[in-house]
Amino acid sequence: MSRIQSTFNGRKALIAYITAGDPTPEKTPEFVAALERGGVDLIELGVPFSDPIADGPVIQRGADRALKAGTTVKKVLEIAKKIREKSQIPLLLFTYLNPILRYGLDALARDAKAAGIDGCLLTDLSVEEASPYVAAMRKAGLDTVFLAAPTSTPERLKLVGEYSTGFVYLVSRTGVTGERAELSNSVAPLVNSMRAETKLPLAVGFGISTPEQAHDVAQLADGIVVGSAFVRIIEQGGDLEGFARSLRKGIDG
Amino acid sequence: MMISQPDSTGHFGPYGGRFVPEVLMAPLEELEHAYREASADPKFQAELGDLLHNYAGRPTPLYHAKHLSESLGGAKIYLKREDLLHTGAHKINNCLGQALLAVRMGKKRIIAETGAGQHGVASATVCALFGLDCTVYMGEEDMRRQRLNVFRMRMLGAKVVPVTNGSRTLKDAISEAMRDWVTNVHSTHYLLGSALGAHPYPLMVRDFHRVIGEETRAEILKREGRLPDSIFACVGGGSNAIGMFHAFIGDEKVKLIGIEAGGHSDRLGEHAARFSGGSPGVLHGAHSYVLQNEDGQVALTHSVSAGLDYAMVGPEHAWLHDQHRSEYTSVGDQEALNAAMTLAHKEGIIPALESAHAVAEAIRRAPAAKGELYVVNLSGRGDKDTDIYRENLPELDEQNPVHV
């Protein structure tokens, strides 16, 4: 079992998304350490992309800051190496297809593995187009996490289950990333439909930003993903560790 | 004969496909299904045909530009007058088709992106016609460049949302429209305005514009008894060009020439020539040639013409390019402006800046092409560009002291 999948053993996983290199590449390992102290189990390490169509304004601004600071795929892998000097927390690269295509699928898989990355999720890569990517990642021993959405048909959920390793990422609602006051009522049906297709752990993300929401989702899923709320704290220079701890409490409480 | 059709998964060779967030995958399948059903339905085709004829003004004339041809002393040049269509450009062909489809699918809300504003105006127009709610995303920079079209859209009842990200042009408007669609996909149809994006858009948009080439082919055969030697069309996303080219793809002797925006230099960021300056990549749902830096970040672009100012070209053009079936070249800002002046003086036609790029390439080649037949797709009229022409031709402006 991969390091990503085994993180779901024992307790509900708290997964944090941050954009690597936001606001500078030097800061990212410090942020990861703070998140880990606060009880985060897995880090989604965002590679910034110029045209992030699935992201709301908070993560878009994070990507802009990271790009302005000179963050490239290569630089993100250096950041991962730096994180690995002190931590064994599972790291999932999270980005769009184009920067990865440009780097080269095989080269990326090889270099990511060498840098201590455990897997990859590409927001705009559907299972239909994923075969070359999945082959490259498998060869290097990396997990491939795919998204399932409330609009996904049963046939699509089946494919997402087949192509995913590590866990499946369930998008809680239609829309871009960002904090929301209300949780979508599509979470429970999606969790149930996906469970019918796979034994992999299921994590739910998009729109979760409070300990109460984390608590509610943790009743249904095996993990929760929080992104924009962390990126906003980075933007405002706030307390990542304290916020992570409050989410942890929400999940465990 | 060469076949240019996407395969069942929407690929033109290695290009095209469907690269979008999972939320949009099932809705795209649904759209493809609805489109295939509609295009095979004689009632749908009859209704569209009636609108194209009686509302939009098809067929458009194929005009022999005698004075322009004579002044160049070479090729005999015809202009396909898409600029005479309702709303002033070819964009209305696709908008009528997609609006009919949206109504058929029960969608009440339309979103669209626009660069030059022509697609925005055409979208606002069909929404007014069909009683659909309309939101148009437009880069702030393009809103400044195309103020008149912004006003027209609002007058037609559309909401125009300024996009302030990135280069504040077409690329960012498409990204913002896609974010809206991801959020409101149940109620909303995304009326994409070019032969771009995820399958089935490149296929569907091309099919709705195919009438341009079909009319041209029939008319030139009637008038000249033979096919043209070369056909010219400007290429932003590439909808007018693919609409014009498609009927001629099997006619291997007919040269198909697409003209991209050369901007003001060949440095990355200062033009929109994707074939000479770009490489294959994935943006906005499709795999095709894209202007990008060495790290796979999409480059900024520049053109005096907002409609050509975009980092990616439609996937079918990428395929035709690699198959050497069509060729792509570029014309810079100044040469396009000069061509617009020439056409205005010689023929009394002020072209859209986009179309002026195609005219410029024909002007370049015509003198050495005696005895040849050229067709230039005049995709739009220049009214919307009056402010830009004024800025660039100060000697003609009476508010400018030089004139007095």
Interface residues (C-beta under 8 A of the other chain):
Chain A: F49 S50 D51 P52 I53 A54 D55 G56 Q60 L67 T72 V73 K74 Y96 L97 N98 P99 I100 L101 R102 Y103 T123 D124 L125 S126 E128 E129 F146 L147 A148 A149 P150 T151 S152 T153 R156 V160 V171 T174 G175 V176
Chain B: T9 G17 R18 F19 V20 P21 E22 V23 L24 M25 A26 P27 E29 N165 G166 K171 D172 S175 M178 R179 V182 T183 N184 V185 H186 G281 V282 L283 H284 G285 V290 Q292 E294 D295 G296 Q297 V298
